[in-house]
Amino acid sequence: MLYNFGSINIDHIYRVAHFVRPGETLASSSYRQVLGGKGANQSLAVARAGGNVCHWGQLGNADRWVLEMLSAAGVDTTNVELIDGPSGHALIQVDDAGENAIILFPGANHGFDAARIETLIDQARPGDWLLLQNECNRLAEVMTQAHERGMVVAFNPAPMTAGVSELPLEACQLLFVNRGEAAALVELDEDTDRDVLLEALEHRLPEVELVLTLGSDGVCYQYRQQRLYLPAHRVAALDTTAAGDTFIGYFMAARQRGKEVEHCLRLASTASALCVQRAGAAPSIPVASDVEAAIRGWPELVMTSY
Ligand SMILES: OC[C@H]1O[C@H](O)[C@H](O)[C@@H]1O
């Protein structure tokens, strides 16, 4: 089983010509409210990719509609607890280039206590996967206890915060980072050459499989003596929200099926290219049949091993 200890947000999405500037009042051209949160998006992506995922999360009582949506997609929600108080939410500006700027309110995502964490970890068996992002509290405890229980940990440190460097990252099997997250972890500039970033990360975490996502520049994978690069499909981005989450969910679902890393990367990168052509977070995550059709119909990208 793959357990996902992850955030659930209600996303408020505003389409704007440019991100609002200090002192400016800016009218948006559209507004939508959709399911989001890096955790929920990643669970949905795993389920839409055909994987088995059980979400460990918390949600405000007023938003129980989210449970129906996750369950309908095939996510096991028996461990999503409804609590008093507000759910997490995100204010998202999406500009004409499809880029986003996000303000988060953690709400229920930061309401986990020690007893709940123990109860969750107690359900897992050695060899089960645990996926985490950086939008819930008590990550260090979860990582440490999961590792001690023999779970295989995959971590996506988004959104990057100073506290990530203090986490027991060596307890992870897999780390998904974008360029900014990688640079912050090894204290280098964001525009550092990708291979220098990978080498610095490998030096810091020699036993961790590294997946470095580079947006429209593709993705790199590094583990021990193996380094791979896969370029990205050339597509026009309408909205990049949840593209990283889609990548991770599809990668994890393929990994759960025991697929080779090359296959995981191709599938994840194609799913992500489809995601950026659609608006919103959860609604933009493609289903497996769309991804398979794109893999068959789009030009095959050349993967480099170096
Ligand atoms: O990765 C996209 C997500 O980041 C924030 O968590 C938003 O909720 C959004 O759905």
The ligand as a Tripos MOL2 file, in Angstrom:
@<TRIPOS>MOLECULE
LIG
   10    10     1     0     0
SMALL
NO_CHARGES

@<TRIPOS>ATOM
      1 O1          0.8200   22.2210   -5.9500 O.3       1 LIG1
      2 C1         -0.3670   22.9370   -6.1090 C.3       1 LIG1
      3 C2         -1.0530   23.1080   -4.7870 C.3       1 LIG1
      4 O2         -0.2560   23.9160   -3.9460 O.3       1 LIG1
      5 C3         -1.0610   24.3890   -2.8960 C.3       1 LIG1
      6 O3         -1.0350   23.4330   -1.9330 O.3       1 LIG1
      7 C4         -2.4460   24.5320   -3.5170 C.3       1 LIG1
      8 O4         -3.4400   24.0700   -2.6690 O.3       1 LIG1
      9 C5         -2.3750   23.8020   -4.8500 C.3       1 LIG1
     10 O5         -3.4400   22.9270   -5.0830 O.3       1 LIG1
@<TRIPOS>BOND
     1     1     2 1
     2     2     3 1
     3     3     4 1
     4     3     9 1
     5     4     5 1
     6     5     6 1
     7     5     7 1
     8     7     8 1
     9     7     9 1
    10     9    10 1
@<TRIPOS>SUBSTRUCTURE
     1 LIG1         1 GROUP 0 **** ****
